[in-house]
């Protein structure tokens, strides 16, 4: 099984139509998984994401982007 980093690199190398087709398949599988496994599947994916360095780097970057916006709204 590939890691999320390997999959992310592979996905970014696809052309847009291939990316769209893949995302549709993932969405369909995700819907089927939700019906079959409920929240267990989502929880497992979230736990895996929290160990993924690429995901965490993106998350921190987004948090940094919104840091100033959040402080301006509070003022």
PyMOL Python script that loads the backbone (N, CA, C, O; Angstrom):
from pymol import cmd

cmd.read_pdbstr("""\
ATOM      1  N   UNK A   1       0.844  -1.180   0.000  1.00  0.00           N
ATOM      2  CA  UNK A   1       0.000   0.000   0.000  1.00  0.00           C
ATOM      3  C   UNK A   1       0.889   1.243   0.000  1.00  0.00           C
ATOM      4  O   UNK A   1       1.882   1.300   0.726  1.00  0.00           O
ATOM      5  N   UNK A   2       0.535   2.229  -0.807  1.00  0.00           N
ATOM      6  CA  UNK A   2       1.314   3.455  -0.899  1.00  0.00           C
ATOM      7  C   UNK A   2       0.978   4.380   0.264  1.00  0.00           C
ATOM      8  O   UNK A   2      -0.134   4.359   0.792  1.00  0.00           O
ATOM      9  N   UNK A   3       1.958   5.192   0.655  1.00  0.00           N
ATOM     10  CA  UNK A   3       1.701   6.191   1.681  1.00  0.00           C
ATOM     11  C   UNK A   3       0.949   7.362   1.054  1.00  0.00           C
ATOM     12  O   UNK A   3       0.880   7.477  -0.169  1.00  0.00           O
ATOM     13  N   UNK A   4       0.399   8.208   1.873  1.00  0.00           N
ATOM     14  CA  UNK A   4      -0.323   9.381   1.377  1.00  0.00           C
ATOM     15  C   UNK A   4       0.630  10.299   0.615  1.00  0.00           C
ATOM     16  O   UNK A   4       0.238  10.885  -0.394  1.00  0.00           O
ATOM     17  N   UNK A   5       1.874  10.435   1.077  1.00  0.00           N
ATOM     18  CA  UNK A   5       2.849  11.268   0.363  1.00  0.00           C
ATOM     19  C   UNK A   5       3.076  10.758  -1.060  1.00  0.00           C
ATOM     20  O   UNK A   5       3.104  11.539  -2.011  1.00  0.00           O
ATOM     21  N   UNK A   6       3.238   9.436  -1.196  1.00  0.00           N
ATOM     22  CA  UNK A   6       3.461   8.865  -2.517  1.00  0.00           C
ATOM     23  C   UNK A   6       2.249   9.074  -3.409  1.00  0.00           C
ATOM     24  O   UNK A   6       2.388   9.393  -4.590  1.00  0.00           O
ATOM     25  N   UNK A   7       1.061   8.894  -2.846  1.00  0.00           N
ATOM     26  CA  UNK A   7      -0.161   9.107  -3.621  1.00  0.00           C
ATOM     27  C   UNK A   7      -0.306  10.565  -4.035  1.00  0.00           C
ATOM     28  O   UNK A   7      -0.692  10.856  -5.167  1.00  0.00           O
ATOM     29  N   UNK A   8       0.003  11.485  -3.116  1.00  0.00           N
ATOM     30  CA  UNK A   8      -0.108  12.911  -3.435  1.00  0.00           C
ATOM     31  C   UNK A   8       0.838  13.276  -4.571  1.00  0.00           C
ATOM     32  O   UNK A   8       0.457  14.022  -5.474  1.00  0.00           O
ATOM     33  N   UNK A   9       2.061  12.763  -4.539  1.00  0.00           N
ATOM     34  CA  UNK A   9       3.005  13.038  -5.611  1.00  0.00           C
ATOM     35  C   UNK A   9       2.495  12.472  -6.936  1.00  0.00           C
ATOM     36  O   UNK A   9       2.600  13.118  -7.978  1.00  0.00           O
ATOM     37  N   UNK A  10       1.944  11.264  -6.886  1.00  0.00           N
ATOM     38  CA  UNK A  10       1.415  10.638  -8.089  1.00  0.00           C
ATOM     39  C   UNK A  10       0.249  11.439  -8.646  1.00  0.00           C
ATOM     40  O   UNK A  10       0.175  11.663  -9.854  1.00  0.00           O
ATOM     41  N   UNK A  11      -0.655  11.870  -7.787  1.00  0.00           N
ATOM     42  CA  UNK A  11      -1.835  12.622  -8.223  1.00  0.00           C
ATOM     43  C   UNK A  11      -1.427  13.928  -8.882  1.00  0.00           C
ATOM     44  O   UNK A  11      -2.018  14.320  -9.889  1.00  0.00           O
ATOM     45  N   UNK A  12      -0.426  14.611  -8.332  1.00  0.00           N
ATOM     46  CA  UNK A  12      -0.020  15.897  -8.903  1.00  0.00           C
ATOM     47  C   UNK A  12       0.611  15.737 -10.279  1.00  0.00           C
ATOM     48  O   UNK A  12       0.711  16.710 -11.026  1.00  0.00           O
ATOM     49  N   UNK A  13       1.035  14.536 -10.623  1.00  0.00           N
ATOM     50  CA  UNK A  13       1.637  14.296 -11.929  1.00  0.00           C
ATOM     51  C   UNK A  13       0.605  13.925 -12.990  1.00  0.00           C
ATOM     52  O   UNK A  13       0.947  13.790 -14.165  1.00  0.00           O
ATOM     53  N   UNK A  14      -0.656  13.760 -12.588  1.00  0.00           N
ATOM     54  CA  UNK A  14      -1.705  13.415 -13.546  1.00  0.00           C
ATOM     55  C   UNK A  14      -2.191  14.666 -14.261  1.00  0.00           C
ATOM     56  O   UNK A  14      -2.062  15.777 -13.747  1.00  0.00           O
ATOM     57  N   UNK A  15      -2.748  14.478 -15.449  1.00  0.00           N
ATOM     58  CA  UNK A  15      -3.347  15.624 -16.129  1.00  0.00           C
ATOM     59  C   UNK A  15      -4.707  15.901 -15.490  1.00  0.00           C
ATOM     60  O   UNK A  15      -5.240  15.034 -14.798  1.00  0.00           O
ATOM     61  N   UNK A  16      -5.276  17.077 -15.702  1.00  0.00           N
ATOM     62  CA  UNK A  16      -6.522  17.459 -15.014  1.00  0.00           C
ATOM     63  C   UNK A  16      -7.684  16.483 -15.206  1.00  0.00           C
ATOM     64  O   UNK A  16      -8.432  16.236 -14.260  1.00  0.00           O
ATOM     65  N   UNK A  17      -7.850  15.932 -16.391  1.00  0.00           N
ATOM     66  CA  UNK A  17      -8.968  15.001 -16.596  1.00  0.00           C
ATOM     67  C   UNK A  17      -8.744  13.705 -15.819  1.00  0.00           C
ATOM     68  O   UNK A  17      -9.697  13.118 -15.306  1.00  0.00           O
ATOM     69  N   UNK A  18      -7.492  13.258 -15.731  1.00  0.00           N
ATOM     70  CA  UNK A  18      -7.184  12.064 -14.939  1.00  0.00           C
ATOM     71  C   UNK A  18      -7.393  12.335 -13.451  1.00  0.00           C
ATOM     72  O   UNK A  18      -7.886  11.477 -12.719  1.00  0.00           O
ATOM     73  N   UNK A  19      -7.013  13.540 -13.009  1.00  0.00           N
ATOM     74  CA  UNK A  19      -7.234  13.914 -11.610  1.00  0.00           C
ATOM     75  C   UNK A  19      -8.722  13.904 -11.289  1.00  0.00           C
ATOM     76  O   UNK A  19      -9.133  13.399 -10.244  1.00  0.00           O
ATOM     77  N   UNK A  20      -9.534  14.463 -12.192  1.00  0.00           N
ATOM     78  CA  UNK A  20     -10.979  14.511 -11.980  1.00  0.00           C
ATOM     79  C   UNK A  20     -11.570  13.108 -11.903  1.00  0.00           C
ATOM     80  O   UNK A  20     -12.396  12.827 -11.034  1.00  0.00           O
ATOM     81  N   UNK A  21     -11.155  12.237 -12.800  1.00  0.00           N
ATOM     82  CA  UNK A  21     -11.654  10.863 -12.793  1.00  0.00           C
ATOM     83  C   UNK A  21     -11.272  10.157 -11.498  1.00  0.00           C
ATOM     84  O   UNK A  21     -12.080   9.435 -10.914  1.00  0.00           O
ATOM     85  N   UNK A  22     -10.050  10.366 -11.059  1.00  0.00           N
ATOM     86  CA  UNK A  22      -9.599   9.757  -9.817  1.00  0.00           C
ATOM     87  C   UNK A  22     -10.388  10.283  -8.627  1.00  0.00           C
ATOM     88  O   UNK A  22     -10.783   9.518  -7.748  1.00  0.00           O
ATOM     89  N   UNK A  23     -10.616  11.591  -8.602  1.00  0.00           N
ATOM     90  CA  UNK A  23     -11.361  12.183  -7.494  1.00  0.00           C
ATOM     91  C   UNK A  23     -12.801  11.664  -7.464  1.00  0.00           C
ATOM     92  O   UNK A  23     -13.364  11.470  -6.386  1.00  0.00           O
ATOM     93  N   UNK A  24     -13.396  11.440  -8.628  1.00  0.00           N
ATOM     94  CA  UNK A  24     -14.746  10.878  -8.676  1.00  0.00           C
ATOM     95  C   UNK A  24     -14.768   9.460  -8.113  1.00  0.00           C
ATOM     96  O   UNK A  24     -15.694   9.084  -7.394  1.00  0.00           O
ATOM     97  N   UNK A  25     -13.737   8.670  -8.447  1.00  0.00           N
ATOM     98  CA  UNK A  25     -13.650   7.312  -7.913  1.00  0.00           C
ATOM     99  C   UNK A  25     -13.468   7.341  -6.403  1.00  0.00           C
ATOM    100  O   UNK A  25     -14.101   6.570  -5.682  1.00  0.00           O
ATOM    101  N   UNK A  26     -12.607   8.226  -5.927  1.00  0.00           N
ATOM    102  CA  UNK A  26     -12.367   8.351  -4.486  1.00  0.00           C
ATOM    103  C   UNK A  26     -13.648   8.765  -3.773  1.00  0.00           C
ATOM    104  O   UNK A  26     -13.980   8.233  -2.714  1.00  0.00           O
ATOM    105  N   UNK A  27     -14.356   9.711  -4.357  1.00  0.00           N
ATOM    106  CA  UNK A  27     -15.614  10.164  -3.769  1.00  0.00           C
ATOM    107  C   UNK A  27     -16.620   9.019  -3.685  1.00  0.00           C
ATOM    108  O   UNK A  27     -17.298   8.852  -2.670  1.00  0.00           O
ATOM    109  N   UNK A  28     -16.712   8.242  -4.747  1.00  0.00           N
ATOM    110  CA  UNK A  28     -17.633   7.102  -4.757  1.00  0.00           C
ATOM    111  C   UNK A  28     -17.229   6.075  -3.699  1.00  0.00           C
ATOM    112  O   UNK A  28     -18.070   5.574  -2.952  1.00  0.00           O
ATOM    113  N   UNK A  29     -15.933   5.771  -3.645  1.00  0.00           N
ATOM    114  CA  UNK A  29     -15.453   4.826  -2.635  1.00  0.00           C
ATOM    115  C   UNK A  29     -15.690   5.356  -1.229  1.00  0.00           C
ATOM    116  O   UNK A  29     -16.051   4.602  -0.325  1.00  0.00           O
ATOM    117  N   UNK A  30     -15.486   6.654  -1.051  1.00  0.00           N
ATOM    118  CA  UNK A  30     -15.692   7.268   0.253  1.00  0.00           C
ATOM    119  C   UNK A  30     -17.152   7.154   0.669  1.00  0.00           C
ATOM    120  O   UNK A  30     -17.448   6.870   1.829  1.00  0.00           O
ATOM    121  N   UNK A  31     -18.071   7.375  -0.278  1.00  0.00           N
ATOM    122  CA  UNK A  31     -19.499   7.252   0.016  1.00  0.00           C
ATOM    123  C   UNK A  31     -19.857   5.818   0.395  1.00  0.00           C
ATOM    124  O   UNK A  31     -20.614   5.585   1.338  1.00  0.00           O
ATOM    125  N   UNK A  32     -19.308   4.867  -0.344  1.00  0.00           N
ATOM    126  CA  UNK A  32     -19.561   3.457  -0.043  1.00  0.00           C
ATOM    127  C   UNK A  32     -18.982   3.090   1.315  1.00  0.00           C
ATOM    128  O   UNK A  32     -19.604   2.364   2.090  1.00  0.00           O
ATOM    129  N   UNK A  33     -17.800   3.591   1.593  1.00  0.00           N
ATOM    130  CA  UNK A  33     -17.159   3.312   2.874  1.00  0.00           C
ATOM    131  C   UNK A  33     -17.975   3.887   4.015  1.00  0.00           C
ATOM    132  O   UNK A  33     -18.155   3.241   5.047  1.00  0.00           O
ATOM    133  N   UNK A  34     -18.470   5.108   3.826  1.00  0.00           N
ATOM    134  CA  UNK A  34     -19.284   5.734   4.870  1.00  0.00           C
ATOM    135  C   UNK A  34     -20.526   4.902   5.163  1.00  0.00           C
ATOM    136  O   UNK A  34     -20.902   4.717   6.320  1.00  0.00           O
ATOM    137  N   UNK A  35     -21.159   4.403   4.104  1.00  0.00           N
ATOM    138  CA  UNK A  35     -22.355   3.587   4.311  1.00  0.00           C
ATOM    139  C   UNK A  35     -21.997   2.277   5.006  1.00  0.00           C
ATOM    140  O   UNK A  35     -22.741   1.799   5.862  1.00  0.00           O
ATOM    141  N   UNK A  36     -20.866   1.705   4.637  1.00  0.00           N
ATOM    142  CA  UNK A  36     -20.485   0.401   5.194  1.00  0.00           C
ATOM    143  C   UNK A  36     -19.859   0.508   6.582  1.00  0.00           C
ATOM    144  O   UNK A  36     -20.137  -0.311   7.458  1.00  0.00           O
ATOM    145  N   UNK A  37     -19.029   1.503   6.776  1.00  0.00           N
ATOM    146  CA  UNK A  37     -18.261   1.570   8.019  1.00  0.00           C
ATOM    147  C   UNK A  37     -18.590   2.768   8.894  1.00  0.00           C
ATOM    148  O   UNK A  37     -18.103   2.860  10.021  1.00  0.00           O
ATOM    149  N   UNK A  38     -19.395   3.671   8.403  1.00  0.00           N
ATOM    150  CA  UNK A  38     -19.759   4.832   9.208  1.00  0.00           C
ATOM    151  C   UNK A  38     -18.553   5.676   9.561  1.00  0.00           C
ATOM    152  O   UNK A  38     -17.666   5.902   8.738  1.00  0.00           O
ATOM    153  N   UNK A  39     -18.539   6.130  10.777  1.00  0.00           N
ATOM    154  CA  UNK A  39     -17.506   7.046  11.244  1.00  0.00           C
ATOM    155  C   UNK A  39     -16.146   6.372  11.431  1.00  0.00           C
ATOM    156  O   UNK A  39     -15.128   7.062  11.476  1.00  0.00           O
ATOM    157  N   UNK A  40     -16.107   5.059  11.540  1.00  0.00           N
ATOM    158  CA  UNK A  40     -14.829   4.366  11.734  1.00  0.00           C
ATOM    159  C   UNK A  40     -13.858   4.665  10.598  1.00  0.00           C
ATOM    160  O   UNK A  40     -12.673   4.891  10.843  1.00  0.00           O
ATOM    161  N   UNK A  41     -14.344   4.669   9.365  1.00  0.00           N
ATOM    162  CA  UNK A  41     -13.483   4.930   8.214  1.00  0.00           C
ATOM    163  C   UNK A  41     -12.961   6.359   8.244  1.00  0.00           C
ATOM    164  O   UNK A  41     -11.779   6.596   7.993  1.00  0.00           O
ATOM    165  N   UNK A  42     -13.829   7.301   8.546  1.00  0.00           N
ATOM    166  CA  UNK A  42     -13.398   8.703   8.615  1.00  0.00           C
ATOM    167  C   UNK A  42     -12.389   8.910   9.726  1.00  0.00           C
ATOM    168  O   UNK A  42     -11.395   9.613   9.545  1.00  0.00           O
ATOM    169  N   UNK A  43     -12.640   8.307  10.864  1.00  0.00           N
ATOM    170  CA  UNK A  43     -11.716   8.431  11.982  1.00  0.00           C
ATOM    171  C   UNK A  43     -10.348   7.861  11.617  1.00  0.00           C
ATOM    172  O   UNK A  43      -9.320   8.456  11.939  1.00  0.00           O
ATOM    173  N   UNK A  44     -10.333   6.722  10.953  1.00  0.00           N
ATOM    174  CA  UNK A  44      -9.065   6.110  10.534  1.00  0.00           C
ATOM    175  C   UNK A  44      -8.319   7.018   9.559  1.00  0.00           C
ATOM    176  O   UNK A  44      -7.099   7.154   9.652  1.00  0.00           O
ATOM    177  N   UNK A  45      -9.045   7.642   8.620  1.00  0.00           N
ATOM    178  CA  UNK A  45      -8.410   8.557   7.675  1.00  0.00           C
ATOM    179  C   UNK A  45      -7.861   9.792   8.388  1.00  0.00           C
ATOM    180  O   UNK A  45      -6.772  10.265   8.065  1.00  0.00           O
ATOM    181  N   UNK A  46      -8.607  10.309   9.347  1.00  0.00           N
ATOM    182  CA  UNK A  46      -8.132  11.472  10.101  1.00  0.00           C
ATOM    183  C   UNK A  46      -6.886  11.130  10.909  1.00  0.00           C
ATOM    184  O   UNK A  46      -5.951  11.927  10.988  1.00  0.00           O
ATOM    185  N   UNK A  47      -6.878   9.946  11.505  1.00  0.00           N
ATOM    186  CA  UNK A  47      -5.704   9.527  12.267  1.00  0.00           C
ATOM    187  C   UNK A  47      -4.490   9.380  11.359  1.00  0.00           C
ATOM    188  O   UNK A  47      -3.378   9.741  11.745  1.00  0.00           O
ATOM    189  N   UNK A  48      -4.694   8.856  10.167  1.00  0.00           N
ATOM    190  CA  UNK A  48      -3.594   8.719   9.207  1.00  0.00           C
ATOM    191  C   UNK A  48      -3.110  10.095   8.756  1.00  0.00           C
ATOM    192  O   UNK A  48      -1.907  10.322   8.626  1.00  0.00           O
ATOM    193  N   UNK A  49      -4.040  11.007   8.519  1.00  0.00           N
ATOM    194  CA  UNK A  49      -3.670  12.357   8.079  1.00  0.00           C
ATOM    195  C   UNK A  49      -2.834  13.069   9.132  1.00  0.00           C
ATOM    196  O   UNK A  49      -1.928  13.827   8.785  1.00  0.00           O
ATOM    197  N   UNK A  50      -3.115  12.845  10.392  1.00  0.00           N
ATOM    198  CA  UNK A  50      -2.375  13.521  11.450  1.00  0.00           C
ATOM    199  C   UNK A  50      -0.926  13.038  11.554  1.00  0.00           C
ATOM    200  O   UNK A  50      -0.115  13.658  12.242  1.00  0.00           O
ATOM    201  N   UNK A  51      -0.605  11.958  10.889  1.00  0.00           N
ATOM    202  CA  UNK A  51       0.770  11.457  10.858  1.00  0.00           C
ATOM    203  C   UNK A  51       1.472  11.826   9.555  1.00  0.00           C
ATOM    204  O   UNK A  51       2.669  11.584   9.403  1.00  0.00           O
ATOM    205  N   UNK A  52       0.737  12.406   8.625  1.00  0.00           N
ATOM    206  CA  UNK A  52       1.266  12.698   7.302  1.00  0.00           C
ATOM    207  C   UNK A  52       1.957  14.067   7.292  1.00  0.00           C
ATOM    208  O   UNK A  52       1.318  15.091   7.535  1.00  0.00           O
ATOM    209  N   UNK A  53       3.238  14.076   7.015  1.00  0.00           N
ATOM    210  CA  UNK A  53       4.018  15.315   7.066  1.00  0.00           C
ATOM    211  C   UNK A  53       3.558  16.344   6.038  1.00  0.00           C
ATOM    212  O   UNK A  53       3.524  17.538   6.335  1.00  0.00           O
ATOM    213  N   UNK A  54       3.205  15.901   4.841  1.00  0.00           N
ATOM    214  CA  UNK A  54       2.745  16.816   3.805  1.00  0.00           C
ATOM    215  C   UNK A  54       1.428  17.484   4.220  1.00  0.00           C
ATOM    216  O   UNK A  54       1.268  18.694   4.060  1.00  0.00           O
ATOM    217  N   UNK A  55       0.499  16.704   4.746  1.00  0.00           N
ATOM    218  CA  UNK A  55      -0.770  17.247   5.218  1.00  0.00           C
ATOM    219  C   UNK A  55      -0.538  18.251   6.346  1.00  0.00           C
ATOM    220  O   UNK A  55      -1.110  19.341   6.337  1.00  0.00           O
ATOM    221  N   UNK A  56       0.290  17.889   7.303  1.00  0.00           N
ATOM    222  CA  UNK A  56       0.545  18.774   8.440  1.00  0.00           C
ATOM    223  C   UNK A  56       1.229  20.065   8.004  1.00  0.00           C
ATOM    224  O   UNK A  56       0.927  21.133   8.536  1.00  0.00           O
ATOM    225  N   UNK A  57       2.140  19.981   7.049  1.00  0.00           N
ATOM    226  CA  UNK A  57       2.795  21.191   6.542  1.00  0.00           C
ATOM    227  C   UNK A  57       1.771  22.106   5.874  1.00  0.00           C
ATOM    228  O   UNK A  57       1.790  23.319   6.088  1.00  0.00           O
ATOM    229  N   UNK A  58       0.886  21.536   5.074  1.00  0.00           N
ATOM    230  CA  UNK A  58      -0.173  22.333   4.439  1.00  0.00           C
ATOM    231  C   UNK A  58      -1.099  22.942   5.481  1.00  0.00           C
ATOM    232  O   UNK A  58      -1.493  24.102   5.360  1.00  0.00           O
ATOM    233  N   UNK A  59      -1.443  22.180   6.485  1.00  0.00           N
ATOM    234  CA  UNK A  59      -2.325  22.667   7.549  1.00  0.00           C
ATOM    235  C   UNK A  59      -1.691  23.855   8.273  1.00  0.00           C
ATOM    236  O   UNK A  59      -2.357  24.861   8.516  1.00  0.00           O
ATOM    237  N   UNK A  60      -0.416  23.741   8.615  1.00  0.00           N
ATOM    238  CA  UNK A  60       0.272  24.838   9.303  1.00  0.00           C
ATOM    239  C   UNK A  60       0.375  26.071   8.405  1.00  0.00           C
ATOM    240  O   UNK A  60       0.256  27.200   8.881  1.00  0.00           O
ATOM    241  N   UNK A  61       0.594  25.857   7.124  1.00  0.00           N
ATOM    242  CA  UNK A  61       0.671  26.984   6.189  1.00  0.00           C
ATOM    243  C   UNK A  61      -0.670  27.725   6.127  1.00  0.00           C
ATOM    244  O   UNK A  61      -0.698  28.955   6.142  1.00  0.00           O
ATOM    245  N   UNK A  62      -1.751  26.998   6.060  1.00  0.00           N
ATOM    246  CA  UNK A  62      -3.075  27.623   6.033  1.00  0.00           C
ATOM    247  C   UNK A  62      -3.351  28.342   7.352  1.00  0.00           C
ATOM    248  O   UNK A  62      -3.897  29.445   7.363  1.00  0.00           O
ATOM    249  N   UNK A  63      -2.974  27.716   8.454  1.00  0.00           N
ATOM    250  CA  UNK A  63      -3.171  28.358   9.762  1.00  0.00           C
ATOM    251  C   UNK A  63      -2.394  29.671   9.825  1.00  0.00           C
ATOM    252  O   UNK A  63      -2.909  30.670  10.327  1.00  0.00           O
ATOM    253  N   UNK A  64      -1.169  29.678   9.325  1.00  0.00           N
ATOM    254  CA  UNK A  64      -0.370  30.899   9.301  1.00  0.00           C
ATOM    255  C   UNK A  64      -1.008  31.963   8.419  1.00  0.00           C
ATOM    256  O   UNK A  64      -0.993  33.145   8.760  1.00  0.00           O
ATOM    257  N   UNK A  65      -1.571  31.545   7.278  1.00  0.00           N
ATOM    258  CA  UNK A  65      -2.224  32.496   6.374  1.00  0.00           C
ATOM    259  C   UNK A  65      -3.394  33.198   7.047  1.00  0.00           C
ATOM    260  O   UNK A  65      -3.635  34.380   6.799  1.00  0.00           O
ATOM    261  N   UNK A  66      -4.116  32.485   7.889  1.00  0.00           N
ATOM    262  CA  UNK A  66      -5.303  33.053   8.510  1.00  0.00           C
ATOM    263  C   UNK A  66      -5.038  33.678   9.873  1.00  0.00           C
ATOM    264  O   UNK A  66      -5.942  34.266  10.466  1.00  0.00           O
ATOM    265  N   UNK A  67      -3.832  33.561  10.373  1.00  0.00           N
ATOM    266  CA  UNK A  67      -3.516  34.094  11.694  1.00  0.00           C
ATOM    267  C   UNK A  67      -3.823  35.581  11.784  1.00  0.00           C
ATOM    268  O   UNK A  67      -4.428  36.025  12.760  1.00  0.00           O
ATOM    269  N   UNK A  68      -3.416  36.358  10.786  1.00  0.00           N
ATOM    270  CA  UNK A  68      -3.621  37.798  10.824  1.00  0.00           C
ATOM    271  C   UNK A  68      -5.082  38.172  10.605  1.00  0.00           C
ATOM    272  O   UNK A  68      -5.578  39.125  11.205  1.00  0.00           O
ATOM    273  N   UNK A  69      -5.757  37.437   9.763  1.00  0.00           N
ATOM    274  CA  UNK A  69      -7.174  37.683   9.511  1.00  0.00           C
ATOM    275  C   UNK A  69      -7.975  37.436  10.787  1.00  0.00           C
ATOM    276  O   UNK A  69      -8.862  38.220  11.127  1.00  0.00           O
ATOM    277  N   UNK A  70      -7.668  36.363  11.483  1.00  0.00           N
ATOM    278  CA  UNK A  70      -8.378  36.050  12.711  1.00  0.00           C
ATOM    279  C   UNK A  70      -8.151  37.123  13.768  1.00  0.00           C
ATOM    280  O   UNK A  70      -9.085  37.491  14.480  1.00  0.00           O
ATOM    281  N   UNK A  71      -6.930  37.628  13.881  1.00  0.00           N
ATOM    282  CA  UNK A  71      -6.657  38.647  14.895  1.00  0.00           C
ATOM    283  C   UNK A  71      -7.303  39.972  14.529  1.00  0.00           C
ATOM    284  O   UNK A  71      -7.670  40.727  15.430  1.00  0.00           O
ATOM    285  N   UNK A  72      -7.460  40.291  13.244  1.00  0.00           N
ATOM    286  CA  UNK A  72      -8.119  41.512  12.832  1.00  0.00           C
ATOM    287  C   UNK A  72      -9.617  41.447  13.125  1.00  0.00           C
ATOM    288  O   UNK A  72     -10.217  42.453  13.506  1.00  0.00           O
ATOM    289  N   UNK A  73     -10.214  40.293  12.953  1.00  0.00           N
ATOM    290  CA  UNK A  73     -11.649  40.139  13.204  1.00  0.00           C
ATOM    291  C   UNK A  73     -11.965  40.265  14.678  1.00  0.00           C
ATOM    292  O   UNK A  73     -13.045  40.725  15.047  1.00  0.00           O
ATOM    293  N   UNK A  74     -11.030  39.859  15.526  1.00  0.00           N
ATOM    294  CA  UNK A  74     -11.248  39.915  16.980  1.00  0.00           C
ATOM    295  C   UNK A  74     -11.100  41.337  17.496  1.00  0.00           C
ATOM    296  O   UNK A  74     -11.648  41.669  18.548  1.00  0.00           O
ATOM    297  N   UNK A  75     -10.369  42.185  16.777  1.00  0.00           N
ATOM    298  CA  UNK A  75     -10.107  43.544  17.264  1.00  0.00           C
ATOM    299  C   UNK A  75     -11.278  44.466  17.058  1.00  0.00           C
ATOM    300  O   UNK A  75     -11.209  45.642  17.416  1.00  0.00           O
TER     301      UNK A  75
END
""", "prot")
cmd.dss("prot")
cmd.show_as("cartoon", "prot")
cmd.util.cbc("prot")
cmd.orient("prot")
